[in-house]
């Protein structure tokens, strides 16, 4: 939850503080009015409309209101109560706490009617378990107003509020937390989608938002974690990895924060159509029969069917539809499904196609002796297979991974053997590395790891070593 970099209003534009204070006040007023009157009441409708106006004024890619004790933060800016508002702020904080909530997110496209329905459900679930509240909101299909649970905020705050001079170890630790949360969130989103037949957009947004935030801050530690391939649940890990890689590629190509959020959500859901394919076909260790391949090739169309069940028509809906439909189409016109002549593949789908193929090539599968290393997969995509993919998306992948993707074992000019951990955007030839073996043959103990961040300019790569040459637990080294 990027909004985790909370800051004090003394150092920001006072107009933002005034807007935040007005929004918190109106939020409390609307909740109180809905508790007393019916949603058709003019006073309630006026409160909701005024709150919507404030939300729209504060909107960037979202508006986040968070309570901490008797203090509130709006989009990360601390909002202090004036003397006459102290009791009001305290009451609203108590209202949220009774429902095990830390705050509320508002997304573009929210309406007064949706705000009213959300407030009605909050009033009806005073003191109820947060799971029942979330279930009620899910049934109401409210996608533009999302509750933030106390647990979610506490998890997201791991590593937050640290000084700007934080160490790389801290960045990697935060990335691990974000990645684990993304895995849990993806699993929950897919299970809910399978159960309801509708994309769990609200849960999927919770997965993607911290990823977009990390990439927008140029903190690419989370990209390095996509090289870890020892997951038991391949489907969820693959979708999370494709989401991370796609957002990073999109950022390298200059996409806006809003577009990155759409791209990440579509990438996370790109294989949602596979929920209709029998498990025995998806996990079959042998080659698929022609009938099974025909079934597998239908998953983009099945994904489109699922996405059309999203409420309303919006830019987000069309972007996710495009990604689901086109992510297996190739630049040379091959791939699947077949589409009419002259129809070009949208940019977001071209990005996801590259991220999808890279992660699939590097994944452990039962029918392979070993997967491609990241280095092998990258050089295949930009080499023999480059005609199949958008050159700009391939360029973005190189900018994201560097020349030596995370997990690559390297020998340097001085004789060191190192493991690539992450790309250095300023020099793609010199990744962040963990030293494994010194030039004299001595192993670097895991208890006292040595990191190059990045590889010194006095060093250069002389060889890329196959993983089987050294008996190393690369996944474990990457995850530490």
N, C-alpha and C positions, 0 to 999 in steps of 0.2 A: 504494500500500500504506500505508494510513493508519497502520498500526501503526508508520509511519516516525517518528512523534514519540517516539523512544525516550527514556526518562527513567531517572534513577538511583534505586536502591532506598532510598537514604538519606532521600529526601523522601516516601516512600510508606508505606502500611500495612505493617508488618513481617510480618503474616500473609500478605500477597500474595507477599512475597519468599520466605517459607518454603514456600508452596505451589508457587511456580515452581521453587525449588531441588529440591523433592521430585519434581516432574514431569520435570525434566531428568535426574535420577538414575534414575528409573524407566524413562525412554525408553532410556537407555543399557543398563540391565539387561535390558529386553525384547529389544533388538536382539541383545545378546550371547547370550541364552538361545535365541532363534530360530535363531541361527547353529549352535548346538551340538545342539539337540534338535528333534524333530518337534513340530508344532503341537498334537498331541494330548497331549503330555507335561503332566503335572500342574503341574510347575514353570513351564512356559511359560504355561499357562492362568492360573495365579495371577498371574504378572507382568503379563499383558495385562489381567486384570481390575482389578488395583490401578492400572495406568496409566489405564484407562478411568474409574475412580472419581476420580482426580485431574483428569482432563480435564473431567469433568462438574462438578466443584467450581469449576473456573476458567472454565467456559463462560459467555459472554454471548451474542453472536451468532456467535462463533468463538473458537478458541484458536490463537494463533500463537507458535511457538517458533522463534527465529532465533539462529544462531551468528554471532558476530563475533570472529574470532580464537579465543581461549580463553575468551571471555565469551559469555553467553547472555542473550537477552531473551525474556520470556514476556509476551505481550500488551503489548509496549512497555516493560515494566518490567525494568530490568537485574537479573539474578540473579547474584550473586557466589558463587563456589565457596568453601566452607570448606576449611581446610588439607587435610583428608583427601579432598576431592573434586577437587582441582586436576587430578590425573592423569586422573580420570574425565571431567571436562569437556573436557580437551584431546583425549582419545581420541574422544569423541563428535563434537567439531568436525572432527577429521580424517576420521572416517567419512563425514560429510556432504560434506566438501570433495572426497573421492575420487570422489564421485558427482556433482560439480558442483552440489551443493545448498547453499543458505544456511539452509534450515529446513523446517518442516512446518506446515501448517495443519490444524486439526481443526474440523469443522463439527457442529452439533447433529444427533443421529441416528446418530453413529458407534457401532459395536458392537465388542465384543472380537474377534469373528471378522474384522471388517474391519481392525482394527489388526493382527491376526496375519497376514492376507494381505498387508498393506502391508509389514510387517517382512520377510516371506519374500521378497518381490520385491526389497526393498532388499539383502538378503543375496545374492541371486542376481545382482545387477547391480553388484557391487563393481568400480569402475573403468570401467564401461561408459559409453558416451556417454549424455548425459542424454536425448536423443531416444528411445533404445531403452528407457530406464527409463520414460519417460512413455508410450510405446507399450504396454509390458507392463502398466502400471497401468490404461491405458484398456481393454485387453482384459479385465482383471479386473473392470471396471466398479466401481471404487472411487471413490465420489463424495463421501464424507465425510472422507477423508484426502487432502490435496493437497500434493505437494512444492513448495517454493519454490526456484526456481533462483537461482544467484548473479547471473546476468544480470538476472533479474526484480527482485531486490532492489536492484541497482545502479541500474537505470533508475528504480525507484520512489523512490530516495533523492535524485533530482535536486531541489534546493531544500529538502531536509529539514534539520532541525536548525538552522534559522535563528532568530534572535530573534523575539519576538512583534511587534516593531515593524517587521516586514518591509514593504517597499514594495508598492504595487499592481502595479508592473511585475513584481516577483518572483511575486506571486500569479498574474498572467496567464501568466508563463513556466511555472509549475508546471501551470497548467490546460492549456497547450498540450501539455506532455509527457504528461499524463494522457489527453488527448483522442487524441493520436497512438497511444498504447499501446492505447486502447480500440478504435480503428479496426483496428489489427493483430490484436488479440485477437478482435474480432468476425469478421473475415475467416477466421481460423484456426478459430473455433468453427463457422462455417457450412460451411466446406469439410469439416471432420471430420464434421459432421452429415450432409452430402450423401453422404459416402463410406460411413458406417456405417449410416445410417438411424435413428440414435438421437441425441437432443439431446446436444451436447457440454457438459454441465452444468458440469463442472470448469473448462473454459476460459471459459465464460460467467460463472461466479462471479468469475474473475480480472478480467474486464472491469468488472463492476458494483461490486465492493467499493470501489475507489478513488473511484468516482463518489459512492457513498453517503457515504463518509467526507468528501469535499469539501463536500457539501450539508449534512451534519450539523454541520460547522464553520461553517456560514453563509458559506462561500466560494463565491460563485456565479459566479466568473470563467468556469468551464467552461460555464455556461448560455449565455454570450455567444458561445461558439464554435459553438453549434448554428446560428447565423445564417450561417455560411460555407457556401456552396452550390456551390463549384467542384470538388467531388470527382468523380473519374472513376468511382468505384464507388458508385453511388447507393444500392444495397441495403444495404451495410454502414453507410454514413454515416447513412442513414435510421434503421436500427435502433439505432445508438448515440445519435442525437439523441433518438429517442423514449424510450430508456432514461433519458437525462439529464433530459429535461423531465418524465417521469413521476415520477422520484424527487424532483425539486424540487417538483412539485405535491403529492405525497404528504407531503413534509415540511411544506409550508405548511398542510396539513390535519391535521397532528399525528400522523401514523403513526409507530409505533415503528421503531427501527433494524432489527429483524428483519423487520417488514412491508415496510420500504423495500427491503431486500435481495430479498425475494420479488417485490415489484412491479418492481424494476429488472430482475431476471432474466426475468420474464414479458414485460416490455416489449421487452427485447433479442430475445426469441424469438417475438414476437407474429406475425411473418410467416414463421415457419419452414415453414409449409405451402406457401409459394410455391416451395420447392425442387422441388416436383412439377410445376410449370407450365413448359412449354417456354420457353426463353430468347426465342425469336422472338415469343412472345405477350407476355411481360413487357416487352420492350424495343421493342414495335411503336410506331412514331411516329404512326401514323394511329389513327382510332377503331377500337375492337374490334368484331368481329362479334358477333352474339347468341350464337353457339357459343363464341366466345372469352370473352365475359363470363360465360357459365355456368361455364366452366372456372376463371376468376378467382374467381368467388364461392364456389368449393369450397375455397379455401385455408384458411379457418378450420377446416373439418372435417379437411382433410389435416394441419393443424397439430396438432389433437387426436390424430390417429392417431400422429403422431411422438412427441408428449409421453408418450403411454401406454407408450412403450418405455423411459421412465426407470425405473431400478430402484426397486422398492418403492412403497408408497403413503404419502404424507406430506402435510403442509400445503403444502409447497412445490409438490408435484406438482399438487394441486388448484388452487392459485392460478394456476400457469402454464397449466393446462388452461382455467380460466375466461377468462383473458386471450386465449388463442388463439381460443377459441370465440366470445366475445362482443364483441370489440373493434370490429366493424362493426355492432353493434346500436345503434339509436338510442332515445332516451328516448320518442319518440312511437310506438314499436312497429315502425317501419320498419327497413330495413337487412337484413343477411343474416348467418348463415343463419336460416331460420325456426325458431322454438322454440315450445314449447307455451304456451298462454295462461296468464297469471298468474305466469310465471317472470320474476323481476326480474333485471336485469343486475348482477353483483357490483361492488362499489366499485372494485376494482383495474382491472377491465375498463373501467369508465366513465372512469377517469383516463387509461388508455392510449388510449381512443377520442379524447379531446380532444388529447392530445399527438401522436397519429398524424395526425390531420386537420390540425393546425397545421403540422407539419413537411412534410406532403405538399403543402399549399397554397403553401408558400414555396420549394419545390424547383424547380430548372430541369428542365423536361421538353420534349422535342422538339416536342410538339404545342401548346405555349404560346408566344405572342409574348414574354412575360416572366412570371415567377412573381409571385404576390402578394408584396408587401413584408410584413415582419412586422407592421407597423402595420395594413395592409389586412386581413391574415388574422385578426389578433386582433379587430379591430372587426367583421369578418364573423361570427366565431364568437359574440361576445357581443351581436351585433345581429340581423341577419336570420335566422341559423341557430341562435339560442340554444335554440329548442324541441327541437332534436335532441340536446342534450347535458346532462349533469348540471350543475345550477347551481353546486354546490360545487366540481366539478372546473374549471369555467370561472373561478370565483373564484380557485382555486389557480393557474391559468394566469396570471391578471392579477397576482397576488402574485409570481409567478416572473419574469415578463417586464416588469412595470411597464406604464405607459400607452404608452410609446414603446419597443418591443422593440429589442434589439440590431440594429444595421444600419439604423436609421431616421435619415434626414437631416432636421435641424431648423434652422429659423431662429428666433432668440431676440429678445426685446424690445430688446436693445441692438444688434441687427444682425449678431451672430455667426452663422455657419453651422457646425453641429457634427454629429458622427456619434455616435449613441448606442452605447455599448460594453456597458453592463451596467445592470441595475436597481439602484436604491437602495431597500432594503426599508423605510427609515424615511419616505421621501417618494416615492411612485410617479411623481410629476410631474417629478422632478428626477433623471434618470439620470446615471450616469457617462458623460462625453462626451469625445470628442477634437475639439479645435477645428480646423476646416478652413480657414475664411476669417474674417478679422477684419472689424469694421464698416467699415473704410476700404477694403475690397476686397483687402487683401494676403493672399496664401496663407501658411499656416503650413507651413514646410518639414518634410519627413518626417525630415530629419536631426535636427531639434530639436522633437519633438512636444510639444504642450501639452495637458494633461488636466485636466478638471474632475471632481473626485471628492468629492461629486456636483456637479451644476450649482448654482452659487451661488444663494442665496435672492433676490438682487437681480435674477436673470434669470427669465424665463418663456418658454414656447414660444408663438410666434405663428403659425407655419406648419409643416406637415409637407410636405417637398419630395419629389416623385417622383424616383427614382434617375436617370432619364434627363435631368433638368434639369441635372445636373452630370456631367461626364465623370470619374467617380471609379471606381477599382478598389476597391469596398467590401469584397469578400472579402479582398483583400490587407491593407487597413487594419485589418480586424478581427483578422487572424491575426498581426499584428506585436506 
